[in-house]
């Protein structure tokens, strides 16, 4: 249906959508006498050409063509209501923006605002355990939080029992509770912000694969204990493994919960003296008493290990093994590499020879590894993701930084196809700054 022409033609002040959709607003064209259109004609006076006054009918028509003052006021009010305070707000914001950047560097202001925003987000994260998942990309099992309660129950200092308990374990048993324990102790609150990779490298020793997360460290040594996750989302009944980075890449499963791992440490990695012997015995009793008083049933190593061993498809160099979905009927998910572990180690041994130029040694090793890597990549294409994971872990565990690119080219597609992107981020961050030192705290990096 054609729209009517607005009575104010192109002079109409209304801009609300309802009005515009109902009326046309063409340019007004005056008609000459005789029907000519397009040229302006003199305005009529209130009298006819003969000098006689026009009749009332014409006067009435003129009055109809004039805007009604009351209608005009109402339309203005409606317009302001429709438009809201948009123009006023825009002007106010413009003035504020100009006053803020006048005589200043705009990028500096923008960067400052970004930093403040990031700092606020960080402070908010520190208010809950969500910090652990956000920064370390994993969630902690229930026995982790129970062990932290036990540390607070040692009653070393009533004013701040948990932090005092943490310091007590360090002073008496040379045992540092690190990583997520440091978050619970408040060490990350108010700390200088780091890059995402800094948090993923926090207490990550040289041979630690992405599946491993450190929680205990024997001070100033490479001996450390941590949770082992075959899948990043795992947070129940996790095994705890031990490694001494000074001796190599092999890991040993020692406990099924943090309490048993602590007792294992006291039994095997702490050398008691005549002065600390009494405290050692007393602390062991405190552990048993806490478990009994709170009726805690902790997961046992033997059971967890038996269940996991059923799912292990390859041992790899670190001897802890890898777990991937594997259909034993169709044999889909994993296929053995075309070389054995011993043959692979012989290939990699060339890099350790002092009588061979490093560049030439690297080239020779890569030439030998290329067919093996090709076979692993073909396996990925055919849904046997475990093969690339096995070779990638083996190359990583060899410890040769010259092979990091090869390790990454195997681990990234394997973890991606296995839906373990957190491990991709951890592996990449680790290989970017992989260190053989034993003080691997983020707080040392951010000094």
N, C-alpha and C positions, 0 to 999 in steps of 0.2 A: 504494500500500500504506500503510495507516494507521501512524502512528508510535507507538511505545510511550511510556508515561509514565516519566519519569526517577524513580528510586527516592528521590531527594531532593526531588522536587516543586519547588515555587517557591523552596525554600531552597538550590537548587543554586548553587554558586559558579562553575561552569565557563561560559565565554563563547566558547570557540573554535567556529568555524563547523561543524566536523565533528560535534561533540557536539550542537549546536543543531539540526542537520538530521536527526539520528537520533532524538531524544527530545522529547516534549512536556513542558512545565513548568507544569501548571495549579496553582491554589491547592488545597492539601490539605484535604479535607472529611471530618470524622470521622462515622461512622455511629452513630446511636443503636441501642440494642437494639430489635429489632422492625423494623429497616430504615429508620427515619427518617434523613433526610439534611439537613445544613445546620446542626444545632445541635451544640455541643461536648458531650462526655460526659466524666465523670471518668476519669482515667487508671487503668488496671488496676494493682493492686499485684502483687507477686510471689505473693500468695496468692489463693485463690478466695474468693467471698463467704462461703462456709461456714467460712472460716478455714483451709482446707486448702491446702497449697502446690500451685501449678500443676505440671502434669507437665513433663517435660523437653522435650517437643515444643514447648510454648509458649515455654519459655525459649530454645530454639534459634531460634524464629521472631523473637523480640525481638532476639537477637544478630545475626540477618541484617539487621534493619532499622537497626542502628547502623552509622555509617560506619566503614570499615576504615581505621585509622591509616596503614598502609603505602600503601594505594591513594590516600589523601588527599595524602600527601607527593609521590607520583609525579605526581598530577594538577596539583599546584601547580607542580612543576618544569616539566611540559609547558606549563602556562599561561604561565609566564615565558618559556619558549623561544619560544612562539607569538607572544606580545606583544612579544618582544624587549626592548630597553631604551627603548621609546618614551616611557613615562611619565618615566623618569629623564632622558632627553635633553630632553624638553619642559620639565621643571622647570628643568634647567640653562640652556636657552636663555632661558626666561622670566626667570630671575634675572639673566642677562647683559644682556638687553634693558632690564630695569628699572634696573639699575645704570648703564647707559649713558645713559638718558634722565632719570634722577632729577635734578630741579632744573634741567633744560636744556630748550631749545626743540627739540621733536621735528623740526619742519620744517627747522631749521638743520642738524641732524645728517643728515637725509635728503638735503638739497641738497648737503652736503659729500661724502656718499658717492657721489652721482651725479657730482659734479665729479671725484672721484678715479677713478671708473670710466671717465669720458670721457677723462681725462688718460692713464690706462693704455692705453686703446684707441689714443689718438693716438700715444703713445710706441711702441707695438707697430707701428703703421703706418710710423713713421719708420725702422724697421729694414729695410724693403724698398721696391722700386719700386712696390709696391701703393699706396703713398701717392698717387702721381700719378693713378692711375685712380680712387681713392676721392675725392680732393679736386677734381681737375680734370675728372673724368668721361670721360677719354680715355686711350689708351695711346700711347706714343711709338714712332716707327719706328727701325729699326736705325741709320740714319745719324745720328740724334740722339745715341745713345750712343757711336758712333764719333767724333763731333766732340768730345764731352766727353773722350774718351781723348786726342785730339789736343791739347786745351787743356792736359792734364796733361803732355804730352810737350815743352812749350815750355821746361821746365827753368829756370823763373824762380827757384823756391825748392824745393830738394830736400826740405825738411821737410814742406811741404804744397803739392805741385806744382800740383794742380788749382785750389785756391782762389787760389794765387798767379798762375796763368795767367789766371784770370777777372779778377783785379784788374789784371793787366798789360794786357789788352785794353781795359779801361775807362780806365786812365791814359794809354795811348799812342794808342788809336784812338777814344776816346770811345764805345766800344761796350759796352753792358751786356748780359750774358747773363742773361735773366730767366726767370720762371715755373718750369718743371720743372728748368731748369739750377740755379736757386737751391736746389731740393731736393737735387740731387746734391752741391751745395757745402756742404750741412749747415745752411743758414740757417733751415730750419723746425724743426730739432732743438732742443728746449728753448724754442721760441718760444711767446709767449702764444697761447692758442687763440682762434680766430675763429668766427663763424657760417659755415654752409655757403656762403652767398652771398658772403662775403668772399673765399673762395678762387676762386670762379668769376669774380669781378671783378678778380682780381689781374692787373695789367697789361693790362686790357681797355680799349682806347681808345674814344673816343666813337662812332666809326662801325663798330667791329668787329662783324660779324654772328656768330651762334653757331658758324658753320662755321670761324671763324678763331681761332687760338691763338698769341699772341705769344711769341717766343723771343729776338729781338734788338731792342734799342732804342738809338737814338742819344741819348746822354745829354742831358737837358733839352730835348728836341724831341719833336714828334709823329711823327717818322719811326720806323717799326717794321716788323719782318719777322715772319712766322709761318707755321705749317703750316695748310694748307687741307684740311678734311675735308668731303666731301659727305655722308658717313654717319659717325656718331660712332665706330663700331667700326673705321673705316679706320686702319691703321697701317703700310701698305706703300706705297712709291712715292708719297709725298705731295708735292704741289706746295707751293712756298713763295711767298707773296705779300708785297707791300710796299704800305704806305699811309702817307701823311702826313696825320694828322688835322687839321692846321692848314689844309690845302687842300681838304678835302672827303671824300666817302665812297668815291671810286673806288680800287679795288685793281688792282695789276699783278702778274702772275705773273713771277717773276724767276729762279727756280731749281727744280731737281728734287731737291735735297738740301741739307743744312746747309753743306757745304763750299763749294759753288758760291754759296750765298746770302752766305756770309762774304766770298768774293772779289768778289761783286757790290757789297757794301757798301763794301769798300775802294776799289773803282774808281769808284763813283758818289756815295757819301754821306760819304766821309771826305776832308777837304781836307788833304793832306799839307803839311807845312812843311819848310824846309831841315833842321830838326833831326830830323824824323820820317821823312823820305824814305828813309833807309837802312833803318830798321826796317820800313817798309812793304814794300820790295823783299825783305828777308830773310824776312818773315813769309809772303809769297806763295810763296817757294821752300820754306819749311817745310811748307806745305800740300801742295804737289806731291810733296815727298819722302815725307811721311807716307802719302799715298795709294799711291805707288809701292812703298814698303817693305812695306806691309801688303797689297799686291795687291787694293786695294779698287776695285770697279767701282760707281760711283755712278750713280743714275738721271739721265738727261739731260732737260732742260726740254722740248726740242722734241718728243720722243717722248711724254712724259706729257701734254703740252698737246694734241697731236693726238688722243690716245685720249680725253681728257676732253671735248674740243670735240664729239665725236660724240654725247655724252650730254647736252649742255647744251640745255635747252628754251627758256630765256629769259635775256637778258643781265642784266636788272634795273638799278637805278640804280648799283650798285657795280661793274658791268661785268665782274665775275668770272663771272657767270652762275649758274644753279641747275641741279641735276641731280636728276631724279626718274625712277622707272621709267616708261617710255613705250613703248607698243606702236604702232609706226608703221602697222601694218595696220589695227588697229581705232581708232587715234587715241585710245586710252584712257590716261589719266594726266595729260594737260595739254591745256588749251585756251587760246588767247590771250585776254587781257583785252579788254573792249569799248572800251578807250581805249588810245592809244599812250603811250609814255614821255613824249613832249613834251607831250601833252595833260594827262597826270597832273601833270607839273611845273608847268604853268600853273595848275592847280587849287590846288596847294599853295603857289604863289607869293603868294597872297593873305595868307598868314600872315606874310609878310616885309614887308608894306607898313606903313610908319610912320604913314600918314594914316588907317588904319582901326583902330577899337577892337579889341583882342585878342579879347574875348569875341564880338563880332559877326563877326570874321574866322573864328574857329574854327567858329561855327555855320554860316557860309556855306560853308566848306570841307567840313564834315561832310555838309551837304545835297547837295553835288555828288558827294561820294565814296560816299554811301549806295547809289546804284544799282550802282556798280562793286563795292562790297563784297558786295552781295546776289548779283550775278552770280558772284563768286568762291565764295561759300558754296553756291550752287546747284551749282557745278562740283564742290565737295567731295562733296556728296550723290550726285553722279553719277560718282564715282571719279576725277575730274580734280583730284587733290590739288595739283598744281603751280601751279594758278591762284591759290589762296589763299596759297601760299608766295610766289609772285612779288609779289603786292600787299602782303603783310605785310612783306616785305623792303624794298620800295620806300618804304612809309610809314615804316619804321624808319630807312632811309637818308636820308629827308628831314630828319631831325634835330630835328623838332618834338616836344617832350615832350608837347604838348597832344594828340597823336595816339597816344600810347603805348597807350591802352586799345583803340583801333581796331587797332593793329598786333598787340597780344596776342590779340585776338579772331580774328585771321586766322592767326597763326603757331601758336597752340596746337593748333587742330584739324588744321592741315596737318601739323605735325610728328608729332602723335599718329597720324594715319592712315598716315603714312609710317614708323611705328615708329622715331622718333628722339626719345625722351623726354628724353635728355640735353640736346638743344638747347632743349627747353621750359624746363628748369631754368636753363640759361645765359641765355636771353633774358629770363626773368622777373627773375633776379637783377640783370642788367645794367640793365634799365629801372627797377628800384626805386631805384637810385642811379647814374644815368648822369652822368658828369662830363667836362667839356672839358679838364681839367688834363692835364699830361704826366707827373707823378709819381703813378702809379697803383698803387704797391706796397702790398700788404696790410700790410706792416710799418709803413707810415706810418699806416694806419687803426688799427692795434692799439696804438699808442703810448699 
